[in-house]
Structure formats: C-alpha cells, structure tokens
Amino acid sequence: MSISAKDVKSLRDRTGAGMMDCKKALIETKGNLEDAIDLMRASGATKAAKRAGKVASEGTIGTYLHFDNRVASMVELNCETDFVANTDDFKALARDIALHIASQAPAGVSDADIAPEVVDRERKIYEEQIREQGKPEHIAEKIVQGKLRKYFEDNTLMAQPFVKNPDQTIGELVTEVSARTGEKIEIARFVRMKVGETG
C-alpha cells in the first residue's frame, strides 16, 4: 500500500514525531490516521520526539534572605513546562539552591563559569607551591591538575556538597528532582549579595 506524503505530514503535524516513524505507523495501520496516532502513542514515539527538542524555558526564581538581613541570593531555575514549574517539588528545589548559594558563595554554576584568568591565577599558585616542595617535574602536573579539580569542586555550585545534605552535591540534587518530575532541570544563573561586599 502506498502512503501519500500529505498523510505523513498530517500525522507528523498532529504528533510531532519524525517522518519515518509517521510513515511506518501509517503503513502498519493501512493508512488509517487515527489508528496510526493510537499506535504511536502506545509505542512512545510521540513523547520521545517531542522531548528530544525540548528546552528548559519555563521555571521560577528562587530567593533567600538570611535572618540577619546581610546576605541574600537569587537563582533562576529552569524546567520544560509551567506545570512542573508550579509544583511544590520544583519550588522547594529553587529555595534550597538559593539558601545553599547564600551559605556557600559559589563562584559559578559549573567549571565553564569560572573566568580563565581566575583559573590561570590558581594554576600559578599551585605550580609555585609544588616547586617549593621540590616535587619531581613528572608528577608536578598531576598534582596541579588534582588541586585544580578540587578548586572546581569547592567553588562551582553543581559540584558543591549540598549544605542541607553534605552527602549529596547540588548536581545530584538537581538530577534527583529532574528524575522525579520527568523533565530537564537547569540552573540558569544566580546572584549572591552580602552587605559590604562588591563584585
């Protein structure tokens, strides 16, 4: 049986699935559009196709103000749908991350957010420390790399142990809530303010 391009397009418009999946479903259902939609829903092709192109463009702003009114933070937490953005689980995650930021003062969300000049400065300090210790050249670079890795763990939000549960990193906490909600969750950006500090 031949399936027309028009039918394939019509099924694709209604399901968001790929052209080949649509054509296959129409062949299996002998061209019946409604049966093809039911078949694709049952196989999960529609859901998979729609999720593949999803971006985390919904979300919320989590805030925290310390009881002494001297430290505050804000974090933009993103997810895929406004439905998840409005759940208690997602809002609690945003609040927890804001509290963590106020407490631990991370320098960036991930390694990529640390300015190259900061990384270079840290590297030079570690290299000088190793030279002073008289370590052999062939192991010096490994030691420097290990110290840089530790620096990133201590100073990037996703790698820091969660202040309310040090056995779990912020990255692991985000992954846990993402698994529960079934949606991609991302920390877009944050800001932390402390009275008397600038920059």
N, C-alpha and C positions, 0 to 999 in steps of 0.2 A: 504493500500500500504506500502511495506517495503522500507525503505530508507537505503542505504548502508553507512557504516562508512566512506568509501572513498569519497562519495559525501558530507557528513557532513564536513569532513576535508578540502575538496576542497573549500567549501563555507566559512569555517572559515578562511582559508588562504587568501581568497580574501577580506573578510570584517573585520576581526579582532574581530568578535562577538563571544559570548560564544557558546559552543557546543549545549546546549539545545535550544538556540534561532535559531541556524542554522537548527537543526533538525525540529523544529516547522515550520519554513519558508518553508523548503523543502516539508513537509507533506501538508501544505496549498497550495503549487503550484504544487502538484503532481509530485515532483521530478525535475522540470524544474529549473536548476541552475540560469539562467538569470532572470527569473521571481522572484525567491527567493531573489536575490540581490536587485531587484527593490522594493520588498515588505519590506525588512529590511531597506532600505534607507528611505522609506516612514514612517516607524514606528519609526525611530530614533535609532534603536538598534545598528547599526554600530557605529554611533557617540558616543553614551553613552559608549559602550565597549572600544572604542579607548581612550576616555578621562579619563576613570577610572584609567588606568595605566600610565597616563602622568606624567612626572616630569618636573619641570621648569629648563631645562638645556640650554636654549638659553638666550640671554639677551644682556646687554650693561653695560659699566662703565660710570657712571655719574660723572662729576668733577665740582668743583667750586673753583675759586681763588678770594679772596677778593681784592677790588680795591687797598688796601694798600700793597698788596703782603706779608702780615704777617700771614694770615690764609688761609688754603686750605683744601679741603676734596675730597674724592673719595668714591663712593658707587657702589657695584656690585648689579645690579637689574636683576632678572631672570624672564623669562616667558617660555611658552611651545614651541613656534615656532619662527624661524627667521623672518617670515612675520610680526608678532606683534613687535618683537624687533626692526624692522626698521621703525615702524610707528612714526609719529611726536608726537602722544599722549604719547607713551611709553618713547621716548627720553626726552620729556618735564618733565615727572614724575621723571626720573633719575636725571635731572638737578635740579629740585625743591627739591628733597630729599637731594642732595649734598649741596645745598645752606642752607637748614634747619640744616644739621649736622654742617656746619661751624659756623652757628649763635648760635645754642643751645647746642652744645657739649654733646650729649647723651653719657651715659656710655656703652650702649649695645643696640642691636636691640630689645630684649624683656627681661622679668624678668630672663629667663634662662641664659642670657649672663652676668648677674651681679655675680661676684665671691662670693662664700659663705662666705668668710672671711669679705667681704665688708658688706654683709647683717647682719652678726653677730655683726660687729662693730656698725652699725646703730642701731640695736636692743638694744644693751647695752646702747647706748647714750639715747635712748628713755626711757628705763627702769629706768635709773638714773634720768631723768627729771621727770618722773611720781612719783618716790619715794620722790623726793624733794618737789613735790607739795602736798604730803600727800594723794594721791588718794587711795580709798579703793582697796584692793587686787583683789576683784571680778570684778572690771571694768578696772583695770590697763592693763590686757592683751588685752582687746578690744581696748583700746586707743593705745597701742603699735602696734597692727595689723593695725589700721587705719593710723597711722603715716608711717608704712612700705609701705602700699598701696600707700600713697601719694608720698613717696620716689620713688617708681617704676614709677608712673605716670610722675613725674618730670624728671626722669633720663633714661627712656627707650624710644628709638626712636619711636616705634609703638604707645606708649601711649601719647607722647608729642603733644600739640596743634601745628598745622602747622603754621610756622612763617608768612606765607603769608595769612593765613585764620585761626585765632585762634579758630573759632567755629567748626573746623574740626581737628581730630587727624591725624597723619601720617597714622595710621592703616586704618582709614576711607577713606583717600585719595587713598591709595593703593586699597582698596576694590572697590571704585568708578571707578577707571581706569580699574580694573580687570573686572568689570561688563560690561563696555563699549567695551572692547576688546574681551570678551568671553573666556579669558584664565586666568589660575592661575598665579599670580604675587607674587614674594617673594623678600624680601631684604636679600641677602645672607650675606653680610659683609660690613663694612665701615672702613675708617681710616680718622682721622682729625689731622691736623698738625698746630701748632702755633709757630711762632718764639720765641725761649727762653723756650718753654715747652718741657719736655721729659716724656716718659712713657705713 
